[in-house]
Amino acid sequence: MLGHWAALLPIPLPASPSPIDVTALGIWALQFTPRVALLEDSVVAEMSASARLFGGMQPLHDLLETGAMELGARIAWAPTGTAALALVHHAANREDCDGFRAPLAHWLDPLPLAAITAVAAHHATLARIGCRTLGDVRALPRGGLSRRFDKALLQAMDQAYGLRPEVYDWITLPETFHARLELMSRVETAPALLFGARRLLLQMAGWLAARRLGATAFTLRWCHDVMRAKDAGTGGELTVRTAHPTQHVEHFARLLAEHLAKVQLLAPAGDIELLVSEVAPIVEESRSLIPETLRKGSSTDLALERIQARLGEGCVRRPILCEDHRLEWMQCWESNAFKRRKAAEPAYELPLPTWVLEEPLRLIERDNRPIYQGPLQLLLGPDRVEGGWWHRSEACEGGGGGGGKDAKPLNVQRDYWLALSPHAGVLWVFQQRLAGDQTAWFLHGHFG
């Protein structure tokens, strides 16, 4: 029942004597989520399903708040649509418009009865029994509320506080875009029209994004003031074309500014309108190195071979599982034509760690117990691993690959354990065997 709701309330801007049309505001919000509804001269939108597409909820918050500020809309957030609507109308300041900063009741209880329409309908009766806020109504016995008032009141209260699901009629996108704006004062020069036109361009970009289209041509029209010369006509228009389909407001604004600089108004303008003349599907570019034709089911080996051919053989490598029972050398990186080698499964009886240290970390001991962020409790083990006399260190290897005469064999003699640290969780540790002074405990990996 709880979600992540935004409520948008149109407010007047200096560029226009009247706020943005609520339908236009709802169409603009459709670029962020398909769950948009118009309610009480406001817009409510459920955003939780869209957060992943925009990189998380905070980036989505920033996008909506920035766009709402430019369009002339106040925004509030809450776990329910009814609560967000109440906050956007009656919150005292901007900080109180974020219903996620504290429990929902903390924000709703102090609001007046008018914050919820179904409650405001019974304002007179509720006031006579001493109710002044939503918290007062919520404190009344539910049985008495249901008998004395209609079902809408209790239902609206439950929906606002997240106790009952909400049902809305979602709006749909229109097939064409057309928006109009009444200017605050008469504009006598064409470049000055850009200030108000930007607000319409922002709405147009939202419509294009919601329809996954790009504009290749749009038209700006202006209506002359009634106090105009007879030969000036009723208005004029300007069509701007783009080389490629696009949705970028800044690009639209720059092109429009260049064209308006060449226009001379025959009379002062009082209204402007914007419509999209031509659209085309927008081609979304993939940022993956894997071609789309291969990502749809074919093997990626062909694509990796092409990338390797372009960048060089040593620039593209892949991890290969090796036939080695020593943890450090179970995996290697190869760039040799991506030849796959089928390796035997590791013979460890204990589960292998998620992360392995590049070099084992020697642990201190206290009372013959290894210490790592507290005394370690040995859970499972030992799992003995021995061998590696055939493996020579790379630093000493000769050109033939067999190692020089002074090469050091990478032989191991270890007893592995699963150990539990009070603060670091489950660890993969081993005790060095038959190593003289080096017989000690080491941390080799951890799970997580």
N, C-alpha and C positions, 0 to 999 in steps of 0.2 A: 504493500500500500504506500510505503514511503519511496520517494524518488528524489530527483534533483530538478526542481522546477524554477523557472524564471518567469517573472511577470513584468511586462513593459507597459508603462503609462505615458502616452504622448503629452508633452508639455510645450508651451510656446518658445520659439527661438527668436533672437533679434532679427533674423533674416526674413521672418514671415509673421504676420499678425495672428495666424491661426496655427495650431499644432499639426503635426503630420497626421494624415488620415489613418485610422486604426487598421483598416484593411491593408493599406500599403505597408504598414509596420509589420503586420502578420506575414505578408508575402516576403518581406525582407528576412524575417526570422526563419523561413522555411529552408534557407540555405544551410542551417545548422542542425535541424531536426525536422522530420515529417510530422511530429506530434505537436501541432500548433493550433490553438483555438482562440476565438474572439469572445470575450466575456466582459460585460459591464464597461464598454468603451476602453478596454485594455486587451492585452495579448498575454496569454499564458502558454508556456512551452516546456515540455519535459525533455531534459537534456542528458539523462544518465546513459542512454544507449549510444549517444554520439561522442562521448568523451574520448574514447580510444581513437577515433578518426582524427581528432584534433590534437593529439599528443597529451591528453590528460584533461582533467577538469579545470585546473588553473589556467592553462592557455585558452580554453573555451570561455571561461569567465572573462578573461582579458579581451578577447575578440568581441564578445557581446557588449561589454561595457563601453569599449571604445566606439563601436558602431552606434550604440544607442545614444551616446553623448553627441555624436555628429548629427544624428537624425533628429534629435530633440525628444528624447524619451527617458523617463526615469525607470530604473531597473531594481528589482528585489529578488532575492533568492530564498527558497525555503524547501523543506522536504515534501510539501504538498502544494498543489496548485491554488487551493483556496487560501492557504496561509500566505503564499507569495502575493496573491492578489490583495489580501488585507494589509500586508506590510507596505506594498508599493503605494497604497492610497493613504495610509494613516501612520506610517513610521515617522518618528520625530526628526531623524537625521539619517544621513547616508549609512552610518555604522549600524543603525537599527534595521537596515534593509537586508542584512545578511542573516538569515534564519538558521545558519549552520554554525554560528559562533557560540551557541549555547543551546540547551534543550528547547524544543519548540514551544513548550508552555511558557517559558521565560519571556518570549517575544509576544505571544498571542494574549496571554492573560491581561496585560495592562491596556490593551486596545479597547476603544469604545464600542458600544453595541453596533454602531453604523459600519464597522469594519467588515461584517458579513451581512449580506443583503437579507438572507432568510431570518437573521436575528433582528435586524433593523426594522423589519415589518411588524414586530411585536414590541417596539421600543416603549410605547406608552404603558403597556401592561407590565413589562419587566421593570420599568422605572418605579412603578407604584409599589413593587415588592422589594425595592432597594437595590436592584441590579444596575450598575453603571458601566461595568466592563465585561469582557468575555470571560474573564476569570470568575466573576460573580455568577454568571449563568452556568458555567461548568461546575460550580460548587453546589448547585441545586440538585435535589434527588432526581434521577433519571425517570423514575416511574411517574412522578408528578409532572415533569416536563412533557412526557409523551401523552399524558391524559389531558393536560390543560392547553397545550399548543398543538399545532399541526405537525405532521411528520417531517416537514421540510426543515424545521428549526433544528431538531435533534440530529437529522441526517447531515445538515451543513456543519454543525459543530463537530460531529464525528469525522467528517471528511477533512476539516481544517486541521484537526489534531492527529490525523493519520490513523484513525480507528476504523475507517470504512473506505473502500475504494472509490475513486472519483471517475465519473464518466463525462466525456466531452465530445462534441462534434468537431472533428478536425477539419481544417480548411484545406482546400486544394489549390494548386497553382493555376492561374489563368493561362490561356494559350498565347496571349500577346501581352506586351507591357506598354502601359500608358500611365503617366503620372503628371499631376498638375500642381503648381505652387503659386500662391498669391504673395507678391512681394510686399515688404513692409512699406516701402515708399517708391515713388516713380523713379525708374532708372533711365538716364538720358544717354548713356554710352554703352555700346555693345559689350566691351570687356567687363563691365561691372555686372553683367548678367551671370558671369561665372560663379559668383559667390552663392547665389541661390541655386544655380544649375548643379553645383557639386552635390547638394543634398539629393537631387533627383538621380544623379549618376550613381550614388551610393545605393539607392533603392534598385536601380537597374542592374547593378552588379550582383546584388542579392538574388534577384529573379533569375539572372543568367546562371549563377552558381547552383541554384536549386534545380534548374532544368538541365544542367550539364551542357550548356550551350555557350557559345562565344558570339559576340556581336561583330559583324563586319560593316554595319552601317547603322547609325542612329540619327534622329532628327530632333533638333531643338526649335521650338516655336515660341514666339512672343506675341502678346496682344498689346496693341497700343492703347494708351489711356483714352478715355472718352473725350477729354479736352485736347483734341488733336486737330491738325489742319485737315481740310477736306480731301486734299490730294495725298495724304499720308497713307491711307488705307487702314484696314483693321489690324494689321500686324505683318509679321514676316517669319521666315523659317530658314534654317541652316542644316544641311545634311553633312555629317562627318563619316568618312569611310576609313576602314583600317585594312592593312595588308593581310592580316591573319586574324582569325577569330580569337577574341580575347575577352577577359572578364575584369581586367585591372582598372580600378577607379583612377589611379594616378595617370595611367596612359590615356584614358578617356579625357581626363581634365586637361592634360597638356595639349592634346590634339584640338580640343574645343577652344582652348585659349588662343592657339595660333590662328584658328579660323575666325574667332570673334574679333581679333585685332584688325582684321581686314574689312569688318562690317561697320556701316554707319547707319544708326537708327534714324528713321524718318520722323519719329515721334517718340516721346517717353513711353516706356513699357511698364505695365502694372502687373502682368501675369506671364508665367512661362509654363511650358509643358514639354515633356520629353517622351518620345516613343522609339521603340526599336524597329528599324526598317528592315534589316536583314540579319539573319542568324545562321550559324552553322555549328555542327557538333564540334565540341572541343576535344582535341586529341591530348589525352593525358599521358605524359612521358613516364616510362618506368625507370626507376633509379637502380634497378638490379643489373648486374653484369650478365645474368642469364637471360637469353632471348625468350620472349613470350612464347614462341612456338615450341621451345624445348621445355618450358616450365609447365606446359599443359599436359604432360604425361611422358614425354620422351626422356631418355637419359640425358643427364647433364654432362656426361663425359665429352660429347662432341663440342659443346660450348666451351668447356675448360681447355680442350686441345686448341681451339681457335684463339682463345685468350693467351694461352702459353706461346703460340706461334707469333702473336703480335708483340708480346712483352718480353719474350725471351724464356728459355727453358728453366733458368734458375729463379725466375720471378714468381712462379706459381707452383705451390707445393701442397700436398695433402697428407694428413696423418695416416700412417699405416700401422696396423697391429702386428707386432713381431712375435716370433716364437722364442720367447725368453721368459723365464719364471722370476727374474729379478724385476722389481717394480719400476726402477729407473729406466730400464731398457725394454719395457713392454711395447713402447710406441716410438716410432721414428717418423721423420718428415721426408718425403721423397718427391722429386720432380721428374723422375725418369719415366716419361710417357705414361704416367699414371697406371703402371702395371699393378694389378691387384694380386696380393699374395694371401692365400688362405692360411691363417695362423690357428694353431691349436688354442683351445680355450684355456685360460690360466687355471692352474691346479690348486689355487688357494682355497682353503676351507672356510676362511673368514671373508666377510664382505670387503671389497676393495674400497678405498677412500675416494671421495669426490675430487679432492685437491691433494696434490703431492708436492712437497717442498723440493726446490731445486737441489738443495743440499740438506741432508738430515741435520736436525738441531739437537746438539747434545744437551741433555737435561741434568739438572742438579739432583742429588739424592739426599734424602734425610731418613734415617733409620731404615736404610735399604729400600726405600720407596721413592720412585721417580716423582718429581714435582714439576707441574706446569699450571700456573694459575691455581695453585692448591695441590694437595696430595692426589695422585691418580689412583683410581680404583680399577684394578684389572678385571675385565668382564669376561672375555673369551680368549683362549689361546692355551699354549703356544702353537704357532704355525711356523715350522722350521723351514728356512730357505738357505740352501748352500749351493755354491758353484760360481763359475765365472773365471776359472783359471785360464780359459782359452781366449778371454777378452782382454785386449791390451788398451791402455789409455791412448786417446787420439794424439795427445801432445807428443808422444814418443814413437808413434807409428812411422814406419818407413814407407817408401813409395809403393812397396808391394802389398801393403795392407796387412801384413802379418805382424807388424810391430818390430821395433829395433831391439838390439840385444839388451838395452837398458830399459825397455818398456816395462811399466808396472802393471801386473795383472789386476783386473778389477774383480777380484774374488770376494764373495760375501759369505759370512757365517752368522746368521741372525735368527732370533726367535721373535716372531711378530705376535702382538697382542692388540685386542680392542680394549681401550682404557677410557674411563669416564673422568673428566675434569669438572670440578665444582662450578667453574665459570666458562670454560671453553667448549664444553660439550663432549661428544664422543671423538676420540682421537685414535690414530693408527700409530703405534709405537713399536719399537723393537729393542731387544737387548743384544748387544754385540757379544759373540761367543769366541772363546779361545784367542783373544786379542791382547793378552797381557795387560798392560796399563790402560789400553783402550777399551777394556771390557766395561761397558757403560750402557745407559739407556739413552735412546734417541727418539725424537719426534719426527715422523716421516710424512704424515698426511692427516687430514681432518675431513669430516663429513659436513656438508652444508651447502 
